[in-house]
Amino acid sequence: MPDTDKEVLKLMRTPVPVPTAIAMFPREIYQLPRVLCEKTYPKLRRYVRFKSGGHFAPMECPDVFVDDVIDYFVNDLGKLSKL
């Protein structure tokens, strides 16, 4: 786990080559803009900003979190399997 912003930025420069979804909650520790995420995750399939929740979003707003995860796997990744 990175301890400093500098370490986080270093990790963000390493591309992750798998399909990825990002759920950004307003009280999350790091608020990463989509443009930066697209550089790190070239196969970014989903980037969602939520109205509530934070670092512990699955506990704070479980219905919203679960609905988003299900939607990603059913709709976004499901489309990829048909290609």
Residue frames as qw, qx, qy, qz and C-alpha x, y, z in Angstrom:
[[0.000, 0.889, 0.458, 0.000, 0.00, 0.00, 0.00],
 [0.415, 0.493, -0.044, 0.764, 1.50, 3.35, -0.99],
 [0.416, -0.559, -0.463, 0.548, 2.22, 5.70, 1.90],
 [0.112, -0.525, 0.021, 0.843, 2.69, 8.95, 0.04],
 [0.548, 0.722, 0.146, -0.396, 1.18, 10.84, -2.88],
 [0.155, 0.677, -0.637, -0.335, 4.47, 10.34, -4.72],
 [0.264, -0.121, 0.956, 0.041, 4.13, 6.55, -4.42],
 [0.535, 0.527, 0.577, -0.321, 0.53, 6.73, -5.63],
 [0.416, 0.789, -0.182, -0.414, 1.59, 8.73, -8.69],
 [0.036, -0.480, 0.844, 0.238, 4.32, 6.20, -9.42],
 [0.408, 0.178, 0.890, -0.100, 1.76, 3.40, -9.38],
 [0.492, 0.692, 0.324, -0.416, -0.54, 5.43, -11.61],
 [0.248, 0.706, -0.495, -0.442, 2.17, 5.49, -14.31],
 [0.178, -0.180, 0.957, 0.138, 2.12, 1.68, -14.60],
 [0.571, 0.063, -0.356, -0.737, -0.56, 0.67, -17.14],
 [0.492, 0.008, 0.809, -0.321, -3.05, -2.01, -16.09],
 [0.203, 0.203, -0.682, -0.673, -3.96, -3.96, -19.25],
 [0.017, -0.316, -0.949, 0.008, -7.22, -5.60, -18.14],
 [0.226, -0.613, -0.451, -0.608, -10.82, -4.35, -18.45],
 [0.281, -0.146, -0.572, 0.757, -11.43, -2.09, -15.48],
 [0.231, -0.771, -0.442, -0.395, -14.27, -0.26, -13.75],
 [0.281, 0.065, -0.445, 0.848, -13.79, 2.60, -11.30],
 [0.326, -0.772, -0.519, -0.168, -16.36, 3.70, -8.76],
 [0.293, 0.260, -0.281, 0.876, -15.46, 7.11, -7.35],
 [0.383, -0.720, -0.576, 0.050, -17.18, 8.05, -4.10],
 [0.056, 0.887, 0.008, 0.459, -17.16, 11.66, -2.82],
 [0.508, -0.789, 0.301, -0.167, -15.58, 10.89, 0.55],
 [0.950, 0.122, -0.057, 0.281, -12.89, 8.60, -0.93],
 [0.579, -0.601, 0.125, 0.536, -9.31, 9.37, 0.11],
 [0.248, -0.266, 0.498, 0.788, -8.11, 10.00, -3.45],
 [0.538, 0.683, 0.333, -0.365, -10.28, 11.68, -6.08],
 [0.413, -0.202, 0.625, 0.630, -8.78, 10.68, -9.40],
 [0.467, 0.538, -0.071, -0.699, -9.99, 12.41, -12.55],
 [0.887, 0.320, 0.312, -0.115, -11.15, 10.20, -15.39],
 [0.543, 0.785, -0.298, 0.013, -8.40, 11.44, -17.72],
 [0.123, -0.635, 0.742, -0.175, -5.71, 10.19, -15.33],
 [0.732, -0.058, 0.634, -0.243, -7.51, 6.88, -14.86],
 [0.815, 0.556, 0.071, -0.150, -7.69, 6.40, -18.64],
 [0.317, 0.755, -0.571, 0.064, -3.91, 6.69, -18.88],
 [0.288, -0.416, 0.822, -0.262, -3.36, 4.10, -16.18],
 [0.561, 0.197, 0.784, -0.177, -6.22, 1.82, -17.24],
 [0.119, 0.261, -0.551, -0.784, -6.19, 1.81, -21.07],
 [0.280, -0.262, -0.851, -0.358, -9.12, -0.62, -21.03],
 [0.154, 0.169, 0.538, -0.811, -11.23, 1.50, -18.67],
 [0.093, -0.364, -0.831, -0.410, -14.78, 0.35, -19.36],
 [0.350, -0.769, -0.485, -0.224, -16.64, 2.26, -16.66],
 [0.287, 0.066, -0.378, 0.878, -16.01, 5.34, -14.51],
 [0.334, -0.702, -0.540, -0.323, -18.86, 6.30, -12.19],
 [0.087, 0.236, -0.426, 0.869, -19.02, 9.17, -9.69],
 [0.362, -0.536, -0.763, -0.011, -21.49, 8.54, -6.91],
 [0.191, -0.752, -0.090, -0.624, -23.36, 11.09, -4.80],
 [0.604, -0.670, 0.283, -0.327, -22.62, 9.48, -1.44],
 [0.983, -0.093, -0.032, 0.152, -20.21, 7.08, 0.19],
 [0.073, -0.882, 0.466, 0.004, -16.52, 6.99, 0.84],
 [0.129, 0.525, -0.841, -0.002, -13.64, 4.65, 1.41],
 [0.212, 0.029, 0.948, -0.236, -15.97, 2.08, 2.95],
 [0.467, 0.119, -0.263, -0.836, -18.73, 2.47, 0.34],
 [0.497, -0.095, -0.827, -0.246, -19.77, -1.21, 0.37],
 [0.276, -0.346, -0.767, 0.464, -20.68, -0.80, 4.06],
 [0.057, 0.297, 0.209, -0.930, -21.99, 2.77, 3.79],
 [0.597, 0.396, -0.017, -0.697, -24.25, 2.31, 0.75],
 [0.439, -0.146, 0.875, 0.145, -24.28, -1.41, -0.06],
 [0.600, 0.565, 0.549, -0.138, -27.28, -1.32, -2.44],
 [0.342, 0.890, -0.158, -0.256, -25.72, 1.35, -4.64],
 [0.159, -0.621, 0.741, 0.199, -22.36, -0.43, -4.66],
 [0.524, 0.048, 0.850, 0.029, -23.78, -3.88, -5.43],
 [0.579, 0.704, 0.354, -0.210, -26.06, -2.54, -8.17],
 [0.240, 0.857, -0.373, -0.263, -23.07, -0.91, -9.85],
 [0.281, -0.419, 0.851, 0.143, -20.92, -4.05, -9.64],
 [0.589, 0.308, 0.744, -0.067, -23.71, -6.21, -11.05],
 [0.491, 0.822, 0.125, -0.262, -24.40, -3.72, -13.83],
 [0.040, 0.754, -0.595, -0.277, -20.73, -3.69, -14.79],
 [0.334, -0.220, 0.909, 0.118, -20.41, -7.47, -14.98],
 [0.537, 0.467, 0.692, -0.122, -23.75, -8.04, -16.71],
 [0.445, 0.858, 0.208, -0.152, -23.82, -5.12, -19.13],
 [0.106, 0.882, -0.414, -0.200, -20.28, -3.88, -19.69],
 [0.258, -0.436, 0.849, 0.150, -18.27, -7.11, -19.52],
 [0.661, 0.324, 0.662, -0.141, -21.10, -9.08, -21.08],
 [0.525, 0.818, -0.020, -0.236, -20.73, -6.96, -24.22],
 [0.013, -0.718, 0.673, 0.180, -17.03, -7.80, -24.38],
 [0.533, -0.115, 0.838, 0.003, -17.67, -11.54, -24.45],
 [0.666, 0.586, 0.436, -0.152, -19.73, -11.10, -27.62],
 [0.220, 0.846, -0.344, -0.344, -16.88, -9.46, -29.54]]
